[in-house]
């Protein structure tokens, strides 16, 4: 997928003269040719990189009005003010005196209509369905709700009744150290029988900025991380960013075919968002502590509905879904009858000065996760992942067959060859080892495919690799079940949508079902004995660490929060009774239980309004969990991609086979177009050497700063005093007393 993106990006960024040949020669006015520096400026100022900050940035100034507000609480860091009519807030940083506003002072000065003004100035806006089923919205100020407020030691509690929506709830607001906690408990929500609560937004305009009145940006947890810089309203975007935290719930989606040629939207891995008002001046990071399983991160750039840039969250008490009413799948769209049952808790953490940027946000989130026992330090050493494909199924006229791409006992030959070339630190993932090959066999795991070897071969291979200190992981999955495979019941063990359909998706020609989470847990416990018998101790688990859904199977129902708990118990069973567990693209709730993060996103989704890609996710994880980039042998520009790995602190990965990849042409793995070990050995050696020379010097260290002195040049500082300078451009870069060659890197002691 990254290959497709990079090709498209390269085409978009071609110099103007590359397209000039098609113009008529009689045209005397030829377009000007871009020089190398201008071309670098265009490419490395694109949304897939990070832009330099303005060198002449002025201090953000304010003239805040406290009219209509009164002090609600104060601690060592913050002062909280509240408007008792709207429950709007002002939060003042006592050190800088900067005031964060949940609304807008002097709204008549801006282009906003009455409905938007009511939402902007209100603490809460609800969306509901009236007695006729029509969806409407209401804010606290819409119908003069008059909240009943009671001051507490650290803030206040307010009881609110929405006059039109006929829904009541309680809002709790409290200061706590450097943060503001806002909560809405589920037990205090009461609905009227004639209306249905659909969704709610809480303080959506906190930190909103009119057009480019301030220098700064909104931060989105999109892929590795994305920024939306404050700009004037224009035609750049006409829709907001709406990202479902941990992905959309398949229980409410229509079954569609997965198009692997389309660059997918990056899934949100962390329930966070933030904003900067003046880079390295003022910022906040919001952590959604409760309600994230039903939440979205929402961002409106200036020009989408209003002239304001604002980022917030919204929570769904009822989801819309398609309910078939006939065998021909005709049907209607309806909302859930029963509301989802969850608390909402938001924690706004305010940052200042050197910490007031996306790096400071990431460091603060890292600290938060560690304090809340959600992130722990693992051994983080530079290394390479060798993911080796064993067998794959090939469809036949009568019977399918297995194509053996790499026999088990071939693996030590690969690693010994690399050892001879000074590749000392690596680990292996062996996939497609089950009977029938990689695709179409799940959820059955055993026996081992006989064309690849047997349990004695597994034990011999494991022992040989262990002697060289090379862990061997066996690839598996505890979420997917293929149509026609054995080991599960299609009626009892498959997760169901709210519409009573089975949860399924199409991967190419293969139909895949999701197992009920409780069935997955049962299978995992049963498999432990078989793993032990076959000499398997380490697992690399796909799908389960990042797939989150509700299950409406009557015999084993599960909401998204219960699915998280079940999957965490599943992973815990393996950690407790086997060896180590590596997870593919895991969401934050599983980070504590994985000792390697596989296929970490290295880009954002490249939405039209996103201005920068940043390694927020990597900054959070660096020094805590070793993480690995997607496969290098599928990259369109390997030299640039290895520089990005060095910049992002990610280690390289390769998908390898013994046999040539053309044998996979008529199999589900036909997208593997180059994988033969003999062809990729030299590249593995070269990338490993570069990683050792760079990331090998910051093993176990955390990222403390990241600067962009010019477009295409990045300086990353680490907690052990090292700085890695990456120069993507075609020209040398001189700084800190050294020169970094074009498309190269250097490691220095910080301050040299």
N, C-alpha and C positions, 0 to 999 in steps of 0.2 A: 504494500500500500504506500510505503514511503517512496518507493521507486517511481510510482505514478505521479505522486505529488511533486517530486523533485524535477521530473521531466517537464511537467506543466509549468513549474516555477521558472525553470531555465528558459523555456520558450517565451514566457511573459517578459523576462528580463533581458532578452537579446538586445544588443545595440540597435539603434534605429537604422543604421546603414545596412543591417542584415536583411531588411525587407525592402531596401531601396532599389535593388536590381530589377524589381518587377515594374518600376515606373518607366514611362516612355523616355527615350534618350533626348527627345526634343524639349523636354522640360528643363529649362536652364537653371531653375532653382532647386538644387539638390539639398536634401536634408543634411544638417550638420552631423559629423561623425563624433560619437562619444569617445573621449580618451579613456585610458584604463582607470584613472581615478574616479571619473564620473560614473563609469560602469560599476565599479566597486561600491560607490555611494548609493546607486540605485538598488543593487542587489542586496547589500547588507543593511539597507534601511527598510527592507521589505518586512512584512509582518512575521516572517519565519525567523527573524533575528531580533536582537534588541537594539534600540536606537540609543545614541549618546544623549545624556541629559544636557539641558541648556546651561552654558557656562556663566551666563549673566542673569541667572534667575533672581528675581526680587523676593524679599520676604513677603509672605502672604499677610495682608493687612485686613483688619475688620473694624466695623463700627456696629457691634451687635446691640440690638434693642432687647431689653428685658421687660418691656411693657407687657402686662398681663401674666407675667411669670412670677413665681415665688420660690424661695429656696426650700428644697425638700430634704436634702441631706448633704453632708460634707465629710470627707476623710482626708488623709494626708496628701492624696494625689488629685482628687477631683471634687467639684462642687456640682450638685444636681439641682436644676430648676424645673418646675412643672407649671403648665397652664391647666387649671382645673376644669376648663370647659372642653378642651380638645384632647387633654392628656399629652400634648406636645411637650418635648423636652429641650433643654439646653444643658450641655455638659461642658463645664469649663475646666481646662487643664491648669492647675494652680501654678505649675512651674513656668509654663509659657504664656499663660493667660488666654490661650486660644479657646474659642467657643465652638463646640459642635452643636449643630441645630438639626432637629428632626423635621422642621418645617422651613418656611421662607419668611424672612422679614420683608415687609412692604410688598406683598404679592401684587399690588396694583401696578408695580413697575415692570411686570413681566407679562408675556403673552400666554396666559393660562385662563381657561374658561372656568365656570363656577364648579363643575363636577370635579375637575382636576384640582382646583384650589381646595375643595373640601377634603379630598384624599391627601393632598400634600400636608395640610395643616393638622390632620387627624392622626392619632396614634394608630388607629386600626381601621381597615377597610375590609368588609366581608363581601363575598359573592354568594348569592343564594338563588334558589328556584322558588318562585311564588306558587300560589295554589293552581295556576294554569300551566305550570312547568316552564315559564319564561325565566331566563336567567337575568338577574339584576344585581346591582352593587349598591352598597350603602356604607358611608363613613360616619364616624362619630358626629361630625358637624352637619351631616346631610339633613337630619330631622331633629336636631337639637336634643341629642340623647341624654345630656346632663349626667355624666358619670358621678357616682357617689365615691368620693375619695377619702382615704384614711391614711394619715401619715404614720410611718413606722420608724424604727431607729435608724435605718440606713436608706430609706426611700419612702415608698408609698404602695398601698394596695387600692385598686379602683374596681368597683363593680359597675358594669356597663350593660344597658339594655338597648338594643337596636330597635327603634320603634317600628320600622317598616319590615325588617327581616324577622322580627319577633324572636330574636335569639339573645341570650344573656351569657355573660362570661365574666371572669375576674382576671385583671391584669396586675401582675406584681413587678415592681421595678425597684432594684436595689444597687447601691454602689458596693464594690468589693475590690479593695486594693487599687489596681490600675485599670479596672474594668467595670462595666455596667452589665448587670444581669437582668434580663427581661423574661418573664415566664407567663404562660397561660395554661393553668392546670385543667386536665380533661374533666375532672369530676365537677368543675364549676360551670361547665357549658350546659345550657338548657335550650332546647329547640321547641318551637311551636309545631303542632301536628300538621299545620297547613303549609308550612314552608320547610325547605331543606337547605341546611348550610352546606355550601360547596367548597369554598376556600377562604383563606384569610391572609392578609398582609399586615405585618406589625412594623411600625415605624419605617415605611418604605423609603422615605426621603432623607433619612439620616445621612448627612454628608453630601447631599446633592449639590452639583455645581452648574451654574448657568453657563452654557456654551464653553468658551475658553477663558472665563473670568479668572481662573487660577491655573497655574502650571501644575499638572499632576495627572492622575489616571485612576481608573477603576481596575481592580485586580479580579480576575475570574479563574477558578480552578479547572480550566479547560485543558485537557491533556497534561503536558508538563507545567503549564501555566500561561496565561495570556493577560496582556494589558490593553485597556481601551483609553487612550489619551484624550484629554478634554480638548475638543475642537468645536468650531462654530457649526451651527446647524447647516445641513446640506443634504444632498441626495445620495450620500454614501451608503445609507442603510434605511430601510423602511419598516423593518421588523426588529423586535428586541431579541436579546439572547435569553433563552429559557432552557436551562439545563437541569434535567432530572437527576437528583443526587443518587449516585450508584446505578444510574441507568433507569430507563422506563420499566415499569412493571409489566411483564409479559401477560399477566392475567387480564389486562385490559386492552391489549393490542390485537389487531387482526393478524392472522398468520400470513407472512409474506416471504418471498424468496430472498435470500441474502445475495446481493450482487457484490461479489468480491472485487470487481473492477472499479467500484466507486469508493473514493477515499472516505472512510467512515468518520462520523462525528466522534471525537474523543470522549470517553466516559468520565464523569466526575468521580474522582477517587476519594475526595476529602470534602466534608461539609463546611466549607469556609468561603469567604469573600471579603473584599476590603476596598479601601479608597485612600488616596494620598492627596493632601492639600499642600502643595509645595514640597518637592522632593527633598527629603532629609529635613523637613520642617514639622509636618503634622500628618498623622495617618491613623487609621484604625483597621483592625482585623476582626471580623465577626466569625465566631465558631458556633455552629448550630449544635447544641448539646443534646437536645431532645426534639423529636419530630422529624429528624432528617430522612427517615424511611418514607415519609410522605411529602417531602419537601423539594422545592426547586430553587436554584439560584437564578435570579432574574436581573438583567441589566438593560437599561434603556440609554443608548447614546443620544446626545443632543440631536434633535431633528426627528426623533421617533416619538410622536405624540406631543412632546413639549420641547422647549429649548434647553431642558435640563439633562445633565448626565446623572443617572442614579442607579445604584446597585443595591439589591435587597434579596429577600427570600419570600416565598409564598408556600402555603401548606394546604394540602388537599384533604378535606374531610370526606368528600365523595368524588370518585372518578367516573368519567363518562366512558361508556363502552358500547360496543355493537352487539345487540342481542338478536341472533337469528330467530326468525319466526316460522321458517319452513325448511324442508329438506333441500330446497334449491339455494339456501343460504340468504334469501331475502330477509330483511329485518329492519330494526330501528335503533337509533342511538338513545340510550337512557343513562341516568345516573344511578349509582348504588342506592339501594333502599336504606340500608343501615350505614350510619356514619362510621368512619375509621376512628378508632379509640386511641388517642395518643396525647401526651403532654407536648407543649412547645417551650423550649428554653433557648434563648439566644444570649451569647456572651460577647459584648463589644469590648475589645482590648485596645486601649489608646496608646499610640506610640509617638515619640517625639525625636527631633534632632537626627542624629546619625541612624537611628532605628526606623525612621519614618520613610521607608520604601519597601519594595516587595521582598528584599533580602531580610529586612528587619521583621516583616510579617512572618516569613518562613521560620526564622530563628525563634520568634515568639511562639509559633505553633508547635515547633519542635519541643520547646520547653514545656508547653501545655500538655502535650502528649506524654512526655516523660513523667511529669508530675502526676498525671492521672493514670499511670501504669498502662499506657497504650503503646508505648514504644520503649524498647530496651536495646542496649548496645550488643551487637553481634560482632563476630570476628570479620573485619573488613580488609581483605587483602586483594591487591590487583591480581586478576586472573582472567582466563578465557573460558567461555562455555562452549563445549562441543556437543551439539545436539545431533544424535546419530539415528537415522531412520533405519529400522530393521526390515520389516516387510510391509507391503501394501497390497490390497486386494485388487484384482483385475477381473472385470465382469466377463463371463463366458456365455456362449449360446445356451448351454444347459447348466453347467456348474461354474461357480467362480473359482479362481485360483489365486495363490499368493505369490507375488514376485519378491524373492529375497534380495533386498538391496544391500544389507550389511549383516553378516552373521555375527553372533555375539562374540565368538572368540577372535574376531577380526579387530575388535576395539583396542586391545593392548598393543597391536601392531601400529595403530594410528598414534597412540600416546607415546610409544617408545621412539617413533620417528620424530615426533615433535620434541621429545626430551633431548634427542641428539642435537637438535637445533636450538637448545637453550630455552625452550618453553617449559618452565619449571612448575608454574602454578596454573592448574586447570581443573575442571570437573566435567563429568560426562552425564548427559541425559540420554537414555536409550528409549526410543519410542517405536511403536509398531511391533512390540515383542509378543503380543498376545496371539492366540490361535486365530487365524483369519486375517492377521495384519492390522494396520493402524486404523482403518476406517470400516465402520459397519459392525464392529464386534461388541462395543460397549452396550450394556454394563458388565458383561462377562469379562473377567480378567485372566482366567486360567483355563487350560494349560498354556504353557509357552509354545509358540509356533515351532513345530518340529523342523521346519526348513531353516530355522535360525539357530537352533541349538536346544539344549535341555537344561534341567536344573544343575547338573554337574558343570556344564559350560558356564552357567551363571555364577556358580560358586568359584570356579577357577578364574573367571574374568574379574570378579570382585576382588579376589585375593591378589591377583596380579596388579590391579590398579591400586589397591590399598598399600601394597609394598612400595609403590612410588608416590604414596600420599595423594592419590587422586580419587575423590569420592565418585561413586557411581549411583545415579538416580534413575529410577524407572518411571517413565511417563504414564500417567493415568488421569482419570476424570471421574468425579462422583456426582455430576449433574446430568450428563447426557446419556440417552439410551437410543440406539439406532433402531429404526423400523425393521422388523424381521429378525433382529438379534435375539439371543436367548438370555435367560437369567432374570426376566421380569414379566409381570402381568400388565398387559396394555390397559386393562380395565381397573386394576386395583393400585398399581404402583406408579402410574403416571400422574403428574400434577395437572390440575384442572383450572381452567379460566373461570371467572365469575359467570360466564355465559354457559358453563358446563362443557365447553369444548376442551379437548386436551391441549396443553401448551406444547407447541411444536414449531419448528422452523425448518427451512430447506437450506442445506449447505450443498450447493451444486445440485446434483441429482439425489442426494441423500436426505431423507426425512429424519429429523432428530427430535425426540421427545425430551422434556425435562422430567426427571424423576421427582416424586414427592420427597421433600427434604428428610422426612423421617425414614423413608425407604433407603435413601442414600446413607444415612447413619447406620442403619441395620446392615447394609451391605459392607460398609467399611469395617465394622466390628467383625463380620464374618470373614473378611479377606485377610485380616491380620495373621491368622494362623497359616494361610496359604503363602503369604509373603515370606514368613519365617521358614517354612518348609523348602522354599525355592531359593533361599539365601538372599532375599531382597530386604534391604533395611531402609534405604532412602527413597523418598517419593517426590516426583515433580507433578503437582496436581494442577490440571488445567480447568478452566471454567468456574469451578467451585469457589474460588477466591474472589471472583468479580461478578458473578451472576446472582442477582437478587430478585425474587419474585414472591408473590402471594400464591398460595395453593388452596383452591376451593374444592379439593377432593374431600368428599364427605367423611371418608374413613380416616383421613389424616390431614385435616386442614391446618394451614399455617399462614399467619400474616408475615410481612417482611421482617419485622423485628424478631419473630420466632424463627424465621429462616436463618437469620444471622446467628442466633443462639445455637441452632442445630448444627450449622456448618462449623462454627467455632468448636463445638463439642467433638465433631468428626475429626477436625484437624488435631485437636488435643489428644484424641485417642492414639493417633499415629505418633505424635511427639512423645507420648508417655510410654508406648509399648514397642516402638520401632526405633528408627534412627532420626534423621532430619527430614524436614519438609520444605521444599521450595514451591512457591506459588507463582502462577502466571498472572500478571497485571492485578495484584490483589488490592482490594479496597482497604481503607484505613483500619477497619475493625478486625482485620486478620493480620496486621503487620507484626503484632507481638509474637505470632506463632510461626512466622516464616523465617528461615535463615538465609534465603536468597530471593530477591525480587526479580522475576524474569519478564522480559519484554516491556521494560519501563517506557512510557511514551516520551518521545524525544522532540515532539512538535505539539503545537496547538491545532485546533480544527481549521484555522485560517478563515474564520468568518470575515466578511467584508469590512466590518467595523473594528475588528481587532487590529491593533497597530504594532504590537510586539509579541514575540514568544519569549518566555523566561523559564528558567529551570527551578521554579518554585518547589515542585515535588522533590527534585533532586537535592535542593538545599535542606529540606526537612529531613531527608533520609541519610545524607552523606555522613559517614562515620558511625552510623547505627546499623544499617542493613546494606550489604553489598548488592548492587543492582546492575542489571545487564540490558544492553540495548537489543533491539530486534536484530535479526540475522544480517551480518555484513555482506554475505554473498547475494543479497537481493537488492543492494543499494546501487543507484544509478551513478553516484559519485563517491566511491569508497574513500578517497583521500580527504574529501571535505567532511565526510561522515565520521571518520576516525578523529578528526580535529574536534568535532562536536562532542564525541564521547569524552575526549580529554577535557574539554571545557565543562561538560556537565557532570564529570566524575563517574561516568558509566563505563562498564567493561564490555568488551566485544563478544559476540556470539556468532556461531557458524552452524548451519544445517548441513550435515555431511552424509555421504553414502560411500560404500565401497564400489558399487556398480554405477555405470553412467546413468545420468538422470533421464535420458531419452526413453529408458525402459518404463518410466512413469507416465508416459504420454497419454495412455488411455486408462488412467486410474484417477481416483479422486484427488491425488497429489500431483496432477498435471501442471500445477503452477510452480512446481520445483524444477526450474529450468537449468540450474547449474548447482551441483552439489558434490561432485566426485572429489574425494579427499586428495588424490594426486594432483588435481588441478588447483586446489585451494591451499595446499600445504604452505607454499611460500608466502601467501598473503596472511595466513594465520601467524606465521613466524614474524613477519614484518609488523603487523598490528600489535602483537604481543610485545615486541621490542619497544614500540612507541609508547604503549601503555605503561610498561615498566619504567621507562625513562621519565615519565610524567606522573601518573597516578601512583606509581610505586613509591614516590617520595612523600606522599600524603596519606599513606595507609592509616586508617583509623581516625584521621583528623576530620573535623567539621569545617564546612565553608563558613567563613565569617564576613566576607565582603565580595562584591562583584561590581566591577566598574567597566564602562565602555568608553575609553578615551577618544575613539573615533570609530566610524562605521566600519565593521569588519574586524575590529580588534577588541579582545576581551581580556581583562585581568581578574583572576579569581584568587582570593586570599584564603588561606587555611589556618586553622587554630594552632598548627605546629610551627607557624612562622614562615611557611613557604608561600610563594605566589606563582601561579601558572599563567603565563601570557600566551594567548592563542591568536595568531595572525592569519585570518582567512584570506586576506587580500593578495593581490598580485605584486605588491610592493613591500620592501623591507619596512619594519617599524622599529624606531629607536626610542628607548625610554629606560629609566632606572639604570643608566650606565651600560646598557647592552643593546644589541641589535637583533631583532627576531626576523629571520628571513621570511620571504613570501611563502604563504601556505605552510607555516611551520609553527612551532611552539618553543617556549623556553621556561625553565624552572629556576627561580631565584629566591634568595632570602629576602623577605619583604623589607623594603626600605633601601635596597642596594641601588 
